[in-house]
Amino acid sequence: MMNFLVKTLANAGALAVAVWLIDKISLEGGSTGRKAWTLILVALIFGLVNLLVKPVVKLLTLPLFILTLGLITLVVNALMLLLTSWIAGELDLSFHVEGFWTAVLGGLVISVVSWALDLILPDND
C-alpha cells in the first residue's frame, strides 16, 4: 500500500512539472487545493493506465520496439498521456493535453521526472 501511495505521489509530481513546463498541458480549476486534488486524481488515472493498458500496447508493438531500438517508447508514453487526458475529460477533471507532439514532450518530461523521483523516494516492496 505504501509503494502505491509513493508511486501515485511521484506521478502527481511528474504531472505537475509537465503542467508547469509545457503550455499546452493544462490543469485548470479554482483554488490551489482543488487543483491539488485534481492532480492526485489524474495521477491515479495515469497510474492505472500505465498499469493496465501500457503492457498490452507494449506487447502488441514489440516488433516496433525491436526495430526502433526502443524509441517507440516515446510514442507509447505519449499515447498513455493522451488516454489519461481523455479519461480525465470524461470524468470532468480539468486536465487536458493538446495534441500528439505536446503529449510526446509531456511524456518525455514525465518519464525523466518520474525516474528522478524514483531515485529519491523510498521503495518498500
C-alpha positions in Angstrom: 0.0 0.0 0.0 2.8 2.4 0.8 4.5 1.7 -2.5 1.2 2.5 -4.3 1.0 5.8 -2.4 4.6 6.7 -3.2 4.2 5.9 -6.9 1.0 8.0 -7.0 2.7 11.0 -5.4 5.6 10.6 -7.8 3.2 10.5 -10.7 1.5 13.6 -9.3 4.8 15.4 -9.0 5.8 14.5 -12.5 2.5 15.6 -14.0 2.8 18.9 -12.0 6.2 19.5 -13.6 4.8 18.8 -17.0 1.9 21.2 -16.5 4.3 23.8 -15.2 6.8 23.4 -18.1 4.5 22.8 -21.1 1.9 25.5 -22.1 -0.3 23.1 -23.9 -0.7 20.7 -21.0 -3.2 22.4 -18.7 -4.7 21.8 -15.3 -7.4 24.2 -14.5 -9.7 24.7 -11.6 -10.5 27.0 -8.8 -8.3 27.1 -5.7 -4.9 25.6 -5.2 -6.4 22.8 -3.0 -8.9 21.9 -5.8 -6.0 21.7 -8.3 -4.0 19.5 -5.9 -6.9 17.0 -5.6 -7.4 17.1 -9.4 -3.7 16.4 -9.9 -3.8 13.5 -7.5 -6.9 12.0 -9.3 -5.2 12.5 -12.6 -2.1 10.8 -11.2 -4.3 7.8 -10.1 -5.8 7.6 -13.6 -2.3 7.9 -15.2 -1.0 5.1 -12.9 -4.0 2.8 -13.8 -3.5 3.5 -17.5 0.2 2.6 -17.2 -0.6 -0.5 -15.1 -3.4 -1.9 -17.3 -3.1 -0.5 -20.8 0.6 0.1 -21.3 1.8 -3.5 -21.0 -0.8 -4.6 -23.7 0.3 -1.8 -26.0 4.0 -2.7 -25.5 3.3 -6.4 -26.2 1.4 -5.6 -29.4 4.1 -3.2 -30.6 7.0 -5.4 -29.6 8.3 -5.6 -33.2 8.4 -1.8 -33.3 10.3 -1.7 -30.1 13.0 -4.0 -31.6 13.0 -2.2 -34.9 13.4 1.3 -33.4 15.7 0.2 -30.6 13.1 1.3 -28.0 12.4 4.8 -29.4 8.8 3.8 -29.9 8.6 4.2 -26.1 8.2 7.9 -26.6 5.1 7.3 -28.8 3.7 4.8 -26.3 4.2 7.2 -23.4 2.5 10.0 -25.5 -0.5 7.7 -26.2 -0.8 6.9 -22.5 -0.8 10.6 -21.6 -3.4 11.3 -24.3 -5.5 8.5 -23.0 -5.2 9.9 -19.5 -6.3 13.3 -20.8 -9.3 11.8 -22.5 -10.4 9.8 -19.4 -9.9 12.9 -17.2 -12.1 14.8 -19.6 -14.8 12.1 -19.5 -14.7 12.3 -15.6 -14.9 16.1 -15.7 -11.4 16.6 -14.4 -9.8 19.8 -15.7 -6.6 18.1 -17.1 -6.0 18.5 -20.9 -3.2 17.7 -23.3 -3.4 19.5 -26.7 -2.1 17.3 -29.5 0.2 14.4 -30.1 3.5 16.3 -30.1 2.7 18.0 -26.9 2.0 14.6 -25.5 5.4 13.3 -26.7 7.1 16.2 -25.0 5.0 15.8 -21.9 5.7 12.0 -21.8 9.4 12.7 -22.0 9.2 15.2 -19.1 7.1 12.9 -17.0 9.5 10.0 -17.7 12.6 12.0 -16.6 10.9 13.5 -13.5 9.5 10.1 -12.5 12.9 8.5 -12.9 14.5 11.2 -10.7 11.7 10.9 -8.1 12.1 7.1 -8.1 15.7 7.5 -7.2 14.9 9.8 -4.3 11.7 8.3 -2.9 11.7 5.1 -0.8 10.7 1.9 -2.5 9.1 -0.5 0.0 8.1 -3.6 -2.0 
